[in-house]
Amino acid sequence: MEWSSSVEIAAPPEVVWRVLSEVEAWPEWTPSVRAIVRVDPGPLHVGQRLRISQPKVPTTVWRLTELVEGRSFVWQAGAPGARTTAHHTVEPSEHGSLATLRLGMHGPVGVLVGALMSGMNRRYLQLETDGLKRRSEAQ
């Protein structure tokens, strides 16, 4: 199961990237996140673990699995029978930037949980892209 949300942002990609990659600040611009804490210190890097707390979702440790500095990152969380992957991408567009957030839930348990959480996942992605747009355009 997969969900995505994209938004045009009237700000250059480097501004949007800075907002998106300052992960501890997400609770300031999206109500879908209560806290993000880096379990492993330092700037974002592949292998880094982050503890993410969200409303209506158990606090989960995610691992950064891909990073293209200034453009995209992917983090994953998993449990037996389930894997959740979240993609975060910023690219140049005619009016500034296009940001796309995509969430996928895989595995037999992941698909079942994804079906139950589908509405919430769509809402959270929309809250995140809306908040990213507001925060980036205010910079």
N, CA, C and O atoms as CSV, one atom per row, in Angstrom:
chain,resi,resn,atom,element,x,y,z
A,1,MET,N,N,0.850,-1.172,0.000
A,1,MET,CA,C,0.000,0.000,0.000
A,1,MET,C,C,0.891,1.229,0.000
A,1,MET,O,O,1.893,1.289,0.711
A,2,GLU,N,N,0.505,2.217,-0.817
A,2,GLU,CA,C,1.289,3.446,-0.874
A,2,GLU,C,C,0.377,4.664,-0.942
A,2,GLU,O,O,-0.726,4.620,-1.485
A,3,TRP,N,N,0.880,5.744,-0.374
A,3,TRP,CA,C,0.202,7.032,-0.395
A,3,TRP,C,C,1.248,8.085,-0.717
A,3,TRP,O,O,2.429,7.903,-0.420
A,4,SER,N,N,0.817,9.192,-1.327
A,4,SER,CA,C,1.765,10.283,-1.574
A,4,SER,C,C,1.033,11.614,-1.577
A,4,SER,O,O,-0.180,11.691,-1.773
A,5,SER,N,N,1.821,12.657,-1.351
A,5,SER,CA,C,1.311,14.017,-1.398
A,5,SER,C,C,2.424,14.892,-1.967
A,5,SER,O,O,3.568,14.821,-1.519
A,6,SER,N,N,2.082,15.716,-2.953
A,6,SER,CA,C,3.047,16.632,-3.565
A,6,SER,C,C,2.510,18.044,-3.465
A,6,SER,O,O,1.300,18.268,-3.426
A,7,VAL,N,N,3.444,19.004,-3.424
A,7,VAL,CA,C,3.030,20.399,-3.336
A,7,VAL,C,C,4.067,21.269,-4.041
A,7,VAL,O,O,5.272,21.050,-3.918
A,8,GLU,N,N,3.574,22.258,-4.781
A,8,GLU,CA,C,4.422,23.294,-5.364
A,8,GLU,C,C,4.711,24.319,-4.273
A,8,GLU,O,O,3.805,24.746,-3.558
A,9,ILE,N,N,5.969,24.709,-4.150
A,9,ILE,CA,C,6.376,25.650,-3.113
A,9,ILE,C,C,7.111,26.808,-3.767
A,9,ILE,O,O,8.046,26.603,-4.540
A,10,ALA,N,N,6.682,28.036,-3.451
A,10,ALA,CA,C,7.308,29.233,-4.008
A,10,ALA,C,C,8.557,29.578,-3.196
A,10,ALA,O,O,8.634,30.623,-2.551
A,11,ALA,N,N,9.520,28.676,-3.247
A,11,ALA,CA,C,10.812,28.871,-2.581
A,11,ALA,C,C,11.823,27.993,-3.312
A,11,ALA,O,O,11.457,26.951,-3.856
A,12,PRO,N,N,13.092,28.404,-3.331
A,12,PRO,CA,C,14.094,27.591,-4.018
A,12,PRO,C,C,14.300,26.240,-3.332
A,12,PRO,O,O,14.071,26.114,-2.129
A,13,PRO,N,N,14.728,25.236,-4.091
A,13,PRO,CA,C,14.911,23.899,-3.511
A,13,PRO,C,C,15.824,23.870,-2.288
A,13,PRO,O,O,15.590,23.087,-1.368
A,14,GLU,N,N,16.860,24.710,-2.261
A,14,GLU,CA,C,17.761,24.686,-1.095
A,14,GLU,C,C,17.067,25.144,0.179
A,14,GLU,O,O,17.408,24.678,1.266
A,15,VAL,N,N,16.103,26.045,0.064
A,15,VAL,CA,C,15.332,26.481,1.244
A,15,VAL,C,C,14.407,25.354,1.699
A,15,VAL,O,O,14.331,25.052,2.890
A,16,VAL,N,N,13.710,24.739,0.758
A,16,VAL,CA,C,12.790,23.648,1.099
A,16,VAL,C,C,13.577,22.484,1.701
A,16,VAL,O,O,13.141,21.876,2.679
A,17,TRP,N,N,14.726,22.177,1.122
A,17,TRP,CA,C,15.559,21.093,1.654
A,17,TRP,C,C,15.972,21.384,3.094
A,17,TRP,O,O,15.906,20.504,3.953
A,18,ARG,N,N,16.395,22.613,3.355
A,18,ARG,CA,C,16.813,22.975,4.713
A,18,ARG,C,C,15.677,22.748,5.712
A,18,ARG,O,O,15.899,22.203,6.793
A,19,VAL,N,N,14.465,23.163,5.350
A,19,VAL,CA,C,13.313,22.958,6.232
A,19,VAL,C,C,13.041,21.468,6.407
A,19,VAL,O,O,12.844,21.000,7.529
A,20,LEU,N,N,13.029,20.733,5.319
A,20,LEU,CA,C,12.710,19.305,5.363
A,20,LEU,C,C,13.765,18.510,6.130
A,20,LEU,O,O,13.424,17.591,6.875
A,21,SER,N,N,15.022,18.848,5.959
A,21,SER,CA,C,16.090,18.060,6.573
A,21,SER,C,C,16.380,18.447,8.026
A,21,SER,O,O,17.111,17.728,8.707
A,22,GLU,N,N,15.838,19.547,8.514
A,22,GLU,CA,C,15.937,19.886,9.938
A,22,GLU,C,C,14.823,19.142,10.665
A,22,GLU,O,O,13.849,19.740,11.123
A,23,VAL,N,N,14.988,17.832,10.760
A,23,VAL,CA,C,13.901,16.950,11.180
A,23,VAL,C,C,13.399,17.217,12.591
A,23,VAL,O,O,12.216,17.021,12.867
A,24,GLU,N,N,14.277,17.664,13.493
A,24,GLU,CA,C,13.811,17.941,14.862
A,24,GLU,C,C,12.802,19.086,14.915
A,24,GLU,O,O,12.040,19.193,15.876
A,25,ALA,N,N,12.790,19.936,13.900
A,25,ALA,CA,C,11.868,21.083,13.867
A,25,ALA,C,C,10.508,20.735,13.272
A,25,ALA,O,O,9.616,21.584,13.274
A,26,TRP,N,N,10.317,19.530,12.768
A,26,TRP,CA,C,9.032,19.183,12.162
A,26,TRP,C,C,7.837,19.483,13.067
A,26,TRP,O,O,6.830,19.980,12.564
A,27,PRO,N,N,7.891,19.210,14.371
A,27,PRO,CA,C,6.715,19.501,15.207
A,27,PRO,C,C,6.309,20.979,15.198
A,27,PRO,O,O,5.174,21.312,15.540
A,28,GLU,N,N,7.223,21.854,14.809
A,28,GLU,CA,C,6.900,23.284,14.730
A,28,GLU,C,C,6.019,23.607,13.531
A,28,GLU,O,O,5.317,24.618,13.543
A,29,TRP,N,N,6.038,22.764,12.490
A,29,TRP,CA,C,5.271,23.101,11.284
A,29,TRP,C,C,4.289,22.035,10.821
A,29,TRP,O,O,3.582,22.238,9.834
A,30,THR,N,N,4.232,20.889,11.525
A,30,THR,CA,C,3.192,19.908,11.187
A,30,THR,C,C,2.640,19.258,12.449
A,30,THR,O,O,3.410,18.777,13.281
A,31,PRO,N,N,1.330,19.239,12.604
A,31,PRO,CA,C,0.731,18.578,13.766
A,31,PRO,C,C,0.766,17.051,13.674
A,31,PRO,O,O,0.338,16.366,14.603
A,32,SER,N,N,1.274,16.513,12.558
A,32,SER,CA,C,1.345,15.055,12.415
A,32,SER,C,C,2.573,14.465,13.120
A,32,SER,O,O,2.736,13.245,13.169
A,33,VAL,N,N,3.427,15.321,13.659
A,33,VAL,CA,C,4.630,14.862,14.353
A,33,VAL,C,C,4.729,15.561,15.701
A,33,VAL,O,O,4.672,16.787,15.788
A,34,ARG,N,N,4.880,14.748,16.763
A,34,ARG,CA,C,5.078,15.310,18.111
A,34,ARG,C,C,6.546,15.563,18.406
A,34,ARG,O,O,6.900,16.569,19.020
A,35,ALA,N,N,7.410,14.636,17.961
A,35,ALA,CA,C,8.846,14.783,18.228
A,35,ALA,C,C,9.633,13.885,17.285
A,35,ALA,O,O,9.194,12.797,16.913
A,36,ILE,N,N,10.810,14.376,16.910
A,36,ILE,CA,C,11.801,13.564,16.211
A,36,ILE,C,C,13.114,13.775,16.955
A,36,ILE,O,O,13.573,14.903,17.137
A,37,VAL,N,N,13.704,12.665,17.377
A,37,VAL,CA,C,14.962,12.708,18.116
A,37,VAL,C,C,15.969,11.826,17.384
A,37,VAL,O,O,15.669,10.684,17.036
A,38,ARG,N,N,17.150,12.358,17.157
A,38,ARG,CA,C,18.211,11.564,16.526
A,38,ARG,C,C,18.783,10.611,17.569
A,38,ARG,O,O,19.394,11.049,18.543
A,39,VAL,N,N,18.589,9.324,17.370
A,39,VAL,CA,C,19.181,8.312,18.249
A,39,VAL,C,C,20.691,8.317,18.037
A,39,VAL,O,O,21.464,8.221,18.990
A,40,ASP,N,N,21.100,8.431,16.776
A,40,ASP,CA,C,22.509,8.527,16.419
A,40,ASP,C,C,22.797,9.992,16.105
A,40,ASP,O,O,22.118,10.585,15.268
A,41,PRO,N,N,23.796,10.584,16.766
A,41,PRO,CA,C,24.044,12.018,16.586
A,41,PRO,C,C,24.595,12.361,15.209
A,41,PRO,O,O,24.978,11.493,14.425
A,42,GLY,N,N,24.617,13.654,14.952
A,42,GLY,CA,C,25.225,14.165,13.734
A,42,GLY,C,C,24.212,14.515,12.674
A,42,GLY,O,O,23.011,14.302,12.837
A,43,PRO,N,N,24.730,15.069,11.563
A,43,PRO,CA,C,23.836,15.413,10.456
A,43,PRO,C,C,23.221,14.146,9.878
A,43,PRO,O,O,23.689,13.038,10.137
A,44,LEU,N,N,22.165,14.328,9.093
A,44,LEU,CA,C,21.535,13.169,8.468
A,44,LEU,C,C,22.578,12.355,7.706
A,44,LEU,O,O,23.379,12.899,6.946
A,45,HIS,N,N,22.550,11.034,7.927
A,45,HIS,CA,C,23.464,10.144,7.211
A,45,HIS,C,C,22.845,8.753,7.133
A,45,HIS,O,O,22.071,8.350,8.001
A,46,VAL,N,N,23.200,8.032,6.077
A,46,VAL,CA,C,22.680,6.682,5.887
A,46,VAL,C,C,23.062,5.833,7.092
A,46,VAL,O,O,24.207,5.855,7.543
A,47,GLY,N,N,22.095,5.088,7.604
A,47,GLY,CA,C,22.285,4.257,8.787
A,47,GLY,C,C,21.841,4.928,10.075
A,47,GLY,O,O,21.666,4.257,11.092
A,48,GLN,N,N,21.658,6.225,10.049
A,48,GLN,CA,C,21.248,6.965,11.241
A,48,GLN,C,C,19.854,6.535,11.674
A,48,GLN,O,O,18.973,6.311,10.844
A,49,ARG,N,N,19.667,6.422,12.987
A,49,ARG,CA,C,18.354,6.088,13.541
A,49,ARG,C,C,17.730,7.342,14.141
A,49,ARG,O,O,18.407,8.173,14.748
A,50,LEU,N,N,16.399,7.453,13.950
A,50,LEU,CA,C,15.631,8.588,14.463
A,50,LEU,C,C,14.383,8.054,15.138
A,50,LEU,O,O,13.689,7.200,14.585
A,51,ARG,N,N,14.097,8.548,16.321
A,51,ARG,CA,C,12.899,8.141,17.059
A,51,ARG,C,C,11.810,9.162,16.762
A,51,ARG,O,O,11.956,10.350,17.050
A,52,ILE,N,N,10.701,8.673,16.173
A,52,ILE,CA,C,9.622,9.573,15.753
A,52,ILE,C,C,8.365,9.263,16.547
A,52,ILE,O,O,7.910,8.121,16.621
A,53,SER,N,N,7.822,10.316,17.138
A,53,SER,CA,C,6.579,10.219,17.906
A,53,SER,C,C,5.496,10.995,17.162
A,53,SER,O,O,5.663,12.169,16.833
A,54,GLN,N,N,4.370,10.302,16.905
A,54,GLN,CA,C,3.251,10.913,16.193
A,54,GLN,C,C,1.954,10.629,16.933
A,54,GLN,O,O,1.845,9.617,17.625
A,55,PRO,N,N,0.967,11.512,16.794
A,55,PRO,CA,C,-0.337,11.230,17.394
A,55,PRO,C,C,-0.929,9.942,16.806
A,55,PRO,O,O,-0.832,9.705,15.602
A,56,LYS,N,N,-1.523,9.139,17.634
A,56,LYS,CA,C,-2.247,7.919,17.244
A,56,LYS,C,C,-1.359,6.820,16.664
A,56,LYS,O,O,-1.866,5.852,16.097
A,57,VAL,N,N,-0.031,6.960,16.802
A,57,VAL,CA,C,0.910,5.978,16.273
A,57,VAL,C,C,1.943,5.690,17.366
A,57,VAL,O,O,2.432,6.624,18.001
A,58,PRO,N,N,2.281,4.429,17.596
A,58,PRO,CA,C,3.324,4.147,18.589
A,58,PRO,C,C,4.648,4.818,18.185
A,58,PRO,O,O,4.981,4.873,17.001
A,59,THR,N,N,5.386,5.319,19.156
A,59,THR,CA,C,6.706,5.876,18.882
A,59,THR,C,C,7.549,4.793,18.222
A,59,THR,O,O,7.589,3.652,18.681
A,60,THR,N,N,8.221,5.169,17.139
A,60,THR,CA,C,8.931,4.198,16.312
A,60,THR,C,C,10.329,4.704,15.993
A,60,THR,O,O,10.534,5.898,15.772
A,61,VAL,N,N,11.290,3.785,15.970
A,61,VAL,CA,C,12.639,4.122,15.527
A,61,VAL,C,C,12.735,3.808,14.034
A,61,VAL,O,O,12.481,2.685,13.597
A,62,TRP,N,N,13.107,4.823,13.275
A,62,TRP,CA,C,13.282,4.719,11.829
A,62,TRP,C,C,14.774,4.770,11.527
A,62,TRP,O,O,15.543,5.373,12.277
A,63,ARG,N,N,15.184,4.137,10.430
A,63,ARG,CA,C,16.588,4.158,9.995
A,63,ARG,C,C,16.659,4.823,8.624
A,63,ARG,O,O,15.911,4.476,7.710
A,64,LEU,N,N,17.573,5.785,8.498
A,64,LEU,CA,C,17.786,6.454,7.221
A,64,LEU,C,C,18.493,5.473,6.280
A,64,LEU,O,O,19.591,5.004,6.577
A,65,THR,N,N,17.864,5.171,5.155
A,65,THR,CA,C,18.411,4.162,4.242
A,65,THR,C,C,18.965,4.752,2.950
A,65,THR,O,O,19.767,4.109,2.272
A,66,GLU,N,N,18.553,5.954,2.605
A,66,GLU,CA,C,19.052,6.614,1.392
A,66,GLU,C,C,19.123,8.105,1.659
A,66,GLU,O,O,18.284,8.661,2.368
A,67,LEU,N,N,20.132,8.746,1.085
A,67,LEU,CA,C,20.275,10.189,1.216
A,67,LEU,C,C,20.973,10.731,-0.022
A,67,LEU,O,O,22.074,10.304,-0.369
A,68,VAL,N,N,20.317,11.678,-0.680
A,68,VAL,CA,C,20.931,12.456,-1.749
A,68,VAL,C,C,20.880,13.896,-1.247
A,68,VAL,O,O,19.845,14.559,-1.327
A,69,GLU,N,N,22.004,14.363,-0.734
A,69,GLU,CA,C,22.074,15.670,-0.083
A,69,GLU,C,C,21.460,16.747,-0.967
A,69,GLU,O,O,21.780,16.853,-2.151
A,70,GLY,N,N,20.573,17.547,-0.376
A,70,GLY,CA,C,19.926,18.636,-1.095
A,70,GLY,C,C,18.757,18.213,-1.955
A,70,GLY,O,O,18.114,19.055,-2.582
A,71,ARG,N,N,18.463,16.897,-1.997
A,71,ARG,CA,C,17.412,16.422,-2.900
A,71,ARG,C,C,16.418,15.448,-2.270
A,71,ARG,O,O,15.208,15.622,-2.417
A,72,SER,N,N,16.921,14.411,-1.560
A,72,SER,CA,C,15.971,13.415,-1.063
A,72,SER,C,C,16.564,12.586,0.067
A,72,SER,O,O,17.780,12.463,0.209
A,73,PHE,N,N,15.664,12.022,0.863
A,73,PHE,CA,C,16.062,11.010,1.827
A,73,PHE,C,C,14.915,10.021,2.019
A,73,PHE,O,O,13.747,10.330,1.782
A,74,VAL,N,N,15.292,8.828,2.454
A,74,VAL,CA,C,14.335,7.753,2.690
A,74,VAL,C,C,14.647,7.183,4.061
A,74,VAL,O,O,15.809,6.963,4.404
A,75,TRP,N,N,13.590,6.943,4.850
A,75,TRP,CA,C,13.794,6.216,6.099
A,75,TRP,C,C,12.810,5.072,6.178
A,75,TRP,O,O,11.732,5.118,5.584
A,76,GLN,N,N,13.194,4.030,6.930
A,76,GLN,CA,C,12.377,2.825,7.038
A,76,GLN,C,C,12.245,2.415,8.492
A,76,GLN,O,O,13.125,2.655,9.319
A,77,ALA,N,N,11.111,1.788,8.770
A,77,ALA,CA,C,10.867,1.166,10.071
A,77,ALA,C,C,10.257,-0.195,9.798
A,77,ALA,O,O,9.578,-0.387,8.789
A,78,GLY,N,N,10.497,-1.129,10.685
A,78,GLY,CA,C,9.949,-2.452,10.438
A,78,GLY,C,C,9.695,-3.237,11.704
A,78,GLY,O,O,10.226,-2.945,12.776
A,79,ALA,N,N,8.878,-4.223,11.536
A,79,ALA,CA,C,8.546,-5.197,12.573
A,79,ALA,C,C,8.285,-6.498,11.824
A,79,ALA,O,O,8.135,-6.478,10.602
A,80,PRO,N,N,8.227,-7.625,12.522
A,80,PRO,CA,C,7.950,-8.875,11.802
A,80,PRO,C,C,6.683,-8.763,10.952
A,80,PRO,O,O,5.611,-8.426,11.454
A,81,GLY,N,N,6.827,-9.051,9.665
A,81,GLY,CA,C,5.678,-9.026,8.755
A,81,GLY,C,C,5.306,-7.657,8.229
A,81,GLY,O,O,4.324,-7.518,7.501
A,82,ALA,N,N,6.090,-6.629,8.593
A,82,ALA,CA,C,5.739,-5.274,8.156
A,82,ALA,C,C,7.001,-4.440,7.935
A,82,ALA,O,O,7.967,-4.532,8.692
A,83,ARG,N,N,6.967,-3.632,6.890
A,83,ARG,CA,C,8.027,-2.662,6.647
A,83,ARG,C,C,7.353,-1.390,6.140
A,83,ARG,O,O,6.534,-1.430,5.222
A,84,THR,N,N,7.707,-0.272,6.747
A,84,THR,CA,C,7.176,1.019,6.329
A,84,THR,C,C,8.337,1.841,5.795
A,84,THR,O,O,9.388,1.931,6.430
A,85,THR,N,N,8.145,2.440,4.626
A,85,THR,CA,C,9.173,3.243,3.981
A,85,THR,C,C,8.598,4.609,3.676
A,85,THR,O,O,7.502,4.715,3.125
A,86,ALA,N,N,9.335,5.665,4.032
A,86,ALA,CA,C,8.901,7.034,3.764
A,86,ALA,C,C,9.956,7.739,2.913
A,86,ALA,O,O,11.121,7.834,3.298
A,87,HIS,N,N,9.528,8.232,1.750
A,87,HIS,CA,C,10.389,8.956,0.813
A,87,HIS,C,C,10.087,10.449,0.930
A,87,HIS,O,O,8.928,10.846,1.046
A,88,HIS,N,N,11.135,11.273,0.899
A,88,HIS,CA,C,11.009,12.729,0.992
A,88,HIS,C,C,11.862,13.321,-0.129
A,88,HIS,O,O,13.080,13.143,-0.138
A,89,THR,N,N,11.240,14.019,-1.067
A,89,THR,CA,C,11.962,14.495,-2.248
A,89,THR,C,C,11.658,15.966,-2.506
A,89,THR,O,O,10.515,16.409,-2.385
A,90,VAL,N,N,12.696,16.713,-2.863
A,90,VAL,CA,C,12.569,18.114,-3.275
A,90,VAL,C,C,13.243,18.244,-4.627
A,90,VAL,O,O,14.375,17.796,-4.809
A,91,GLU,N,N,12.546,18.858,-5.578
A,91,GLU,CA,C,13.151,19.084,-6.884
A,91,GLU,C,C,12.758,20.465,-7.397
A,91,GLU,O,O,11.722,21.008,-7.011
A,92,PRO,N,N,13.594,21.028,-8.270
A,92,PRO,CA,C,13.259,22.338,-8.832
A,92,PRO,C,C,11.993,22.258,-9.675
A,92,PRO,O,O,11.700,21.233,-10.289
A,93,SER,N,N,11.254,23.353,-9.691
A,93,SER,CA,C,10.071,23.448,-10.545
A,93,SER,C,C,10.011,24.846,-11.137
A,93,SER,O,O,10.810,25.717,-10.794
A,94,GLU,N,N,9.066,25.044,-12.018
A,94,GLU,CA,C,8.933,26.332,-12.702
A,94,GLU,C,C,8.730,27.483,-11.720
A,94,GLU,O,O,9.199,28.594,-11.966
A,95,HIS,N,N,8.039,27.231,-10.614
A,95,HIS,CA,C,7.719,28.298,-9.662
A,95,HIS,C,C,8.509,28.199,-8.368
A,95,HIS,O,O,8.172,28.866,-7.390
A,96,GLY,N,N,9.549,27.381,-8.343
A,96,GLY,CA,C,10.361,27.237,-7.144
A,96,GLY,C,C,10.758,25.794,-6.928
A,96,GLY,O,O,11.807,25.344,-7.390
A,97,SER,N,N,9.893,25.067,-6.208
A,97,SER,CA,C,10.203,23.672,-5.870
A,97,SER,C,C,8.946,22.820,-5.907
A,97,SER,O,O,7.827,23.305,-5.745
A,98,LEU,N,N,9.170,21.546,-6.124
A,98,LEU,CA,C,8.121,20.547,-5.967
A,98,LEU,C,C,8.595,19.592,-4.878
A,98,LEU,O,O,9.660,18.985,-4.998
A,99,ALA,N,N,7.809,19.461,-3.823
A,99,ALA,CA,C,8.110,18.528,-2.739
A,99,ALA,C,C,7.122,17.375,-2.807
A,99,ALA,O,O,5.917,17.577,-2.960
A,100,THR,N,N,7.647,16.169,-2.691
A,100,THR,CA,C,6.805,14.981,-2.706
A,100,THR,C,C,7.154,14.115,-1.510
A,100,THR,O,O,8.319,13.789,-1.283
A,101,LEU,N,N,6.139,13.749,-0.751
A,101,LEU,CA,C,6.281,12.829,0.374
A,101,LEU,C,C,5.485,11.580,0.032
A,101,LEU,O,O,4.326,11.662,-0.376
A,102,ARG,N,N,6.111,10.430,0.199
A,102,ARG,CA,C,5.468,9.163,-0.161
A,102,ARG,C,C,5.679,8.165,0.962
A,102,ARG,O,O,6.774,8.065,1.516
A,103,LEU,N,N,4.637,7.432,1.296
A,103,LEU,CA,C,4.677,6.441,2.364
A,103,LEU,C,C,4.212,5.106,1.812
A,103,LEU,O,O,3.184,5.030,1.140
A,104,GLY,N,N,4.962,4.062,2.093
A,104,GLY,CA,C,4.587,2.725,1.664
A,104,GLY,C,C,4.621,1.760,2.834
A,104,GLY,O,O,5.534,1.811,3.659
A,105,MET,N,N,3.632,0.882,2.910
A,105,MET,CA,C,3.577,-0.158,3.939
A,105,MET,C,C,3.531,-1.495,3.219
A,105,MET,O,O,2.675,-1.732,2.366
A,106,HIS,N,N,4.480,-2.378,3.583
A,106,HIS,CA,C,4.662,-3.623,2.857
A,106,HIS,C,C,4.706,-4.804,3.818
A,106,HIS,O,O,4.891,-4.632,5.022
A,107,GLY,N,N,4.534,-5.994,3.275
A,107,GLY,CA,C,4.508,-7.216,4.069
A,107,GLY,C,C,3.081,-7.516,4.483
A,107,GLY,O,O,2.232,-6.626,4.450
A,108,PRO,N,N,2.798,-8.763,4.875
A,108,PRO,CA,C,1.413,-9.128,5.191
A,108,PRO,C,C,0.814,-8.304,6.328
A,108,PRO,O,O,-0.342,-7.889,6.247
A,109,VAL,N,N,1.576,-8.067,7.367
A,109,VAL,CA,C,1.064,-7.254,8.480
A,109,VAL,C,C,1.001,-5.788,8.052
A,109,VAL,O,O,0.050,-5.082,8.388
A,110,GLY,N,N,2.013,-5.333,7.312
A,110,GLY,CA,C,2.042,-3.948,6.853
A,110,GLY,C,C,0.849,-3.589,5.993
A,110,GLY,O,O,0.288,-2.502,6.129
A,111,VAL,N,N,0.457,-4.487,5.111
A,111,VAL,CA,C,-0.696,-4.226,4.245
A,111,VAL,C,C,-1.981,-4.157,5.069
A,111,VAL,O,O,-2.834,-3.304,4.824
A,112,LEU,N,N,-2.117,-5.051,6.041
A,112,LEU,CA,C,-3.303,-5.035,6.905
A,112,LEU,C,C,-3.362,-3.746,7.721
A,112,LEU,O,O,-4.397,-3.080,7.766
A,113,VAL,N,N,-2.251,-3.399,8.362
A,113,VAL,CA,C,-2.203,-2.162,9.151
A,113,VAL,C,C,-2.413,-0.960,8.244
A,113,VAL,O,O,-3.111,-0.014,8.609
A,114,GLY,N,N,-1.804,-0.998,7.052
A,114,GLY,CA,C,-1.975,0.102,6.102
A,114,GLY,C,C,-3.426,0.316,5.716
A,114,GLY,O,O,-3.876,1.454,5.586
A,115,ALA,N,N,-4.162,-0.776,5.532
A,115,ALA,CA,C,-5.583,-0.655,5.198
A,115,ALA,C,C,-6.344,0.023,6.330
A,115,ALA,O,O,-7.228,0.844,6.085
A,116,LEU,N,N,-6.004,-0.317,7.563
A,116,LEU,CA,C,-6.674,0.282,8.725
A,116,LEU,C,C,-6.286,1.746,8.924
A,116,LEU,O,O,-7.073,2.539,9.439
A,117,MET,N,N,-5.059,2.100,8.509
A,117,MET,CA,C,-4.545,3.456,8.746
A,117,MET,C,C,-4.584,4.330,7.492
A,117,MET,O,O,-4.026,5.427,7.498
A,118,SER,N,N,-5.213,3.880,6.442
A,118,SER,CA,C,-5.162,4.577,5.168
A,118,SER,C,C,-5.602,6.037,5.263
A,118,SER,O,O,-4.899,6.924,4.779
A,119,GLY,N,N,-6.733,6.292,5.869
A,119,GLY,CA,C,-7.237,7.659,5.991
A,119,GLY,C,C,-6.289,8.544,6.782
A,119,GLY,O,O,-6.026,9.682,6.394
A,120,MET,N,N,-5.778,8.026,7.885
A,120,MET,CA,C,-4.854,8.790,8.703
A,120,MET,C,C,-3.552,9.053,7.939
A,120,MET,O,O,-3.008,10.156,8.007
A,121,ASN,N,N,-3.054,8.056,7.217
A,121,ASN,CA,C,-1.819,8.247,6.445
A,121,ASN,C,C,-1.989,9.349,5.409
A,121,ASN,O,O,-1.100,10.184,5.242
A,122,ARG,N,N,-3.116,9.361,4.717
A,122,ARG,CA,C,-3.379,10.431,3.746
A,122,ARG,C,C,-3.428,11.793,4.432
A,122,ARG,O,O,-2.850,12.762,3.939
A,123,ARG,N,N,-4.125,11.865,5.580
A,123,ARG,CA,C,-4.217,13.140,6.309
A,123,ARG,C,C,-2.846,13.615,6.771
A,123,ARG,O,O,-2.515,14.791,6.620
A,124,TYR,N,N,-2.050,12.719,7.328
A,124,TYR,CA,C,-0.731,13.096,7.831
A,124,TYR,C,C,0.166,13.586,6.693
A,124,TYR,O,O,0.864,14.588,6.853
A,125,LEU,N,N,0.159,12.906,5.561
A,125,LEU,CA,C,0.970,13.368,4.431
A,125,LEU,C,C,0.521,14.748,3.963
A,125,LEU,O,O,1.352,15.592,3.629
A,126,GLN,N,N,-0.776,14.980,3.939
A,126,GLN,CA,C,-1.279,16.296,3.534
A,126,GLN,C,C,-0.875,17.365,4.541
A,126,GLN,O,O,-0.469,18.459,4.149
A,127,LEU,N,N,-0.981,17.060,5.839
A,127,LEU,CA,C,-0.542,18.013,6.868
A,127,LEU,C,C,0.937,18.340,6.698
A,127,LEU,O,O,1.348,19.490,6.854
A,128,GLU,N,N,1.728,17.328,6.380
A,128,GLU,CA,C,3.167,17.528,6.240
A,128,GLU,C,C,3.512,18.364,5.013
A,128,GLU,O,O,4.346,19.264,5.106
A,129,THR,N,N,2.892,18.090,3.862
A,129,THR,CA,C,3.202,18.906,2.684
A,129,THR,C,C,2.672,20.332,2.857
A,129,THR,O,O,3.332,21.287,2.446
A,130,ASP,N,N,1.494,20.486,3.458
A,130,ASP,CA,C,0.965,21.836,3.715
A,130,ASP,C,C,1.891,22.614,4.646
A,130,ASP,O,O,2.187,23.783,4.398
A,131,GLY,N,N,2.342,21.969,5.708
A,131,GLY,CA,C,3.231,22.624,6.666
A,131,GLY,C,C,4.581,22.946,6.055
A,131,GLY,O,O,5.140,24.011,6.313
A,132,LEU,N,N,5.111,22.036,5.246
A,132,LEU,CA,C,6.388,22.272,4.579
A,132,LEU,C,C,6.288,23.487,3.659
A,132,LEU,O,O,7.206,24.304,3.595
A,133,LYS,N,N,5.179,23.596,2.955
A,133,LYS,CA,C,4.958,24.755,2.065
A,133,LYS,C,C,4.928,26.051,2.872
A,133,LYS,O,O,5.629,27.007,2.540
A,134,ARG,N,N,4.115,26.084,3.935
A,134,ARG,CA,C,4.022,27.294,4.760
A,134,ARG,C,C,5.380,27.699,5.334
A,134,ARG,O,O,5.781,28.860,5.252
A,135,ARG,N,N,6.077,26.729,5.913
A,135,ARG,CA,C,7.357,27.018,6.571
A,135,ARG,C,C,8.406,27.469,5.548
A,135,ARG,O,O,9.154,28.414,5.799
A,136,SER,N,N,8.456,26.802,4.413
A,136,SER,CA,C,9.462,27.143,3.397
A,136,SER,C,C,9.199,28.515,2.780
A,136,SER,O,O,10.135,29.281,2.555
A,137,GLU,N,N,7.941,28.828,2.508
A,137,GLU,CA,C,7.618,30.116,1.899
A,137,GLU,C,C,7.783,31.261,2.882
A,137,GLU,O,O,7.904,32.412,2.460
A,138,ALA,N,N,7.791,30.982,4.184
A,138,ALA,CA,C,7.984,32.021,5.193
A,138,ALA,C,C,9.468,32.310,5.431
A,138,ALA,O,O,9.798,33.292,6.096
A,139,GLN,N,N,10.354,31.487,4.911
A,139,GLN,CA,C,11.808,31.661,5.141
A,139,GLN,C,C,12.333,32.868,4.396
A,139,GLN,O,O,13.524,33.169,4.470
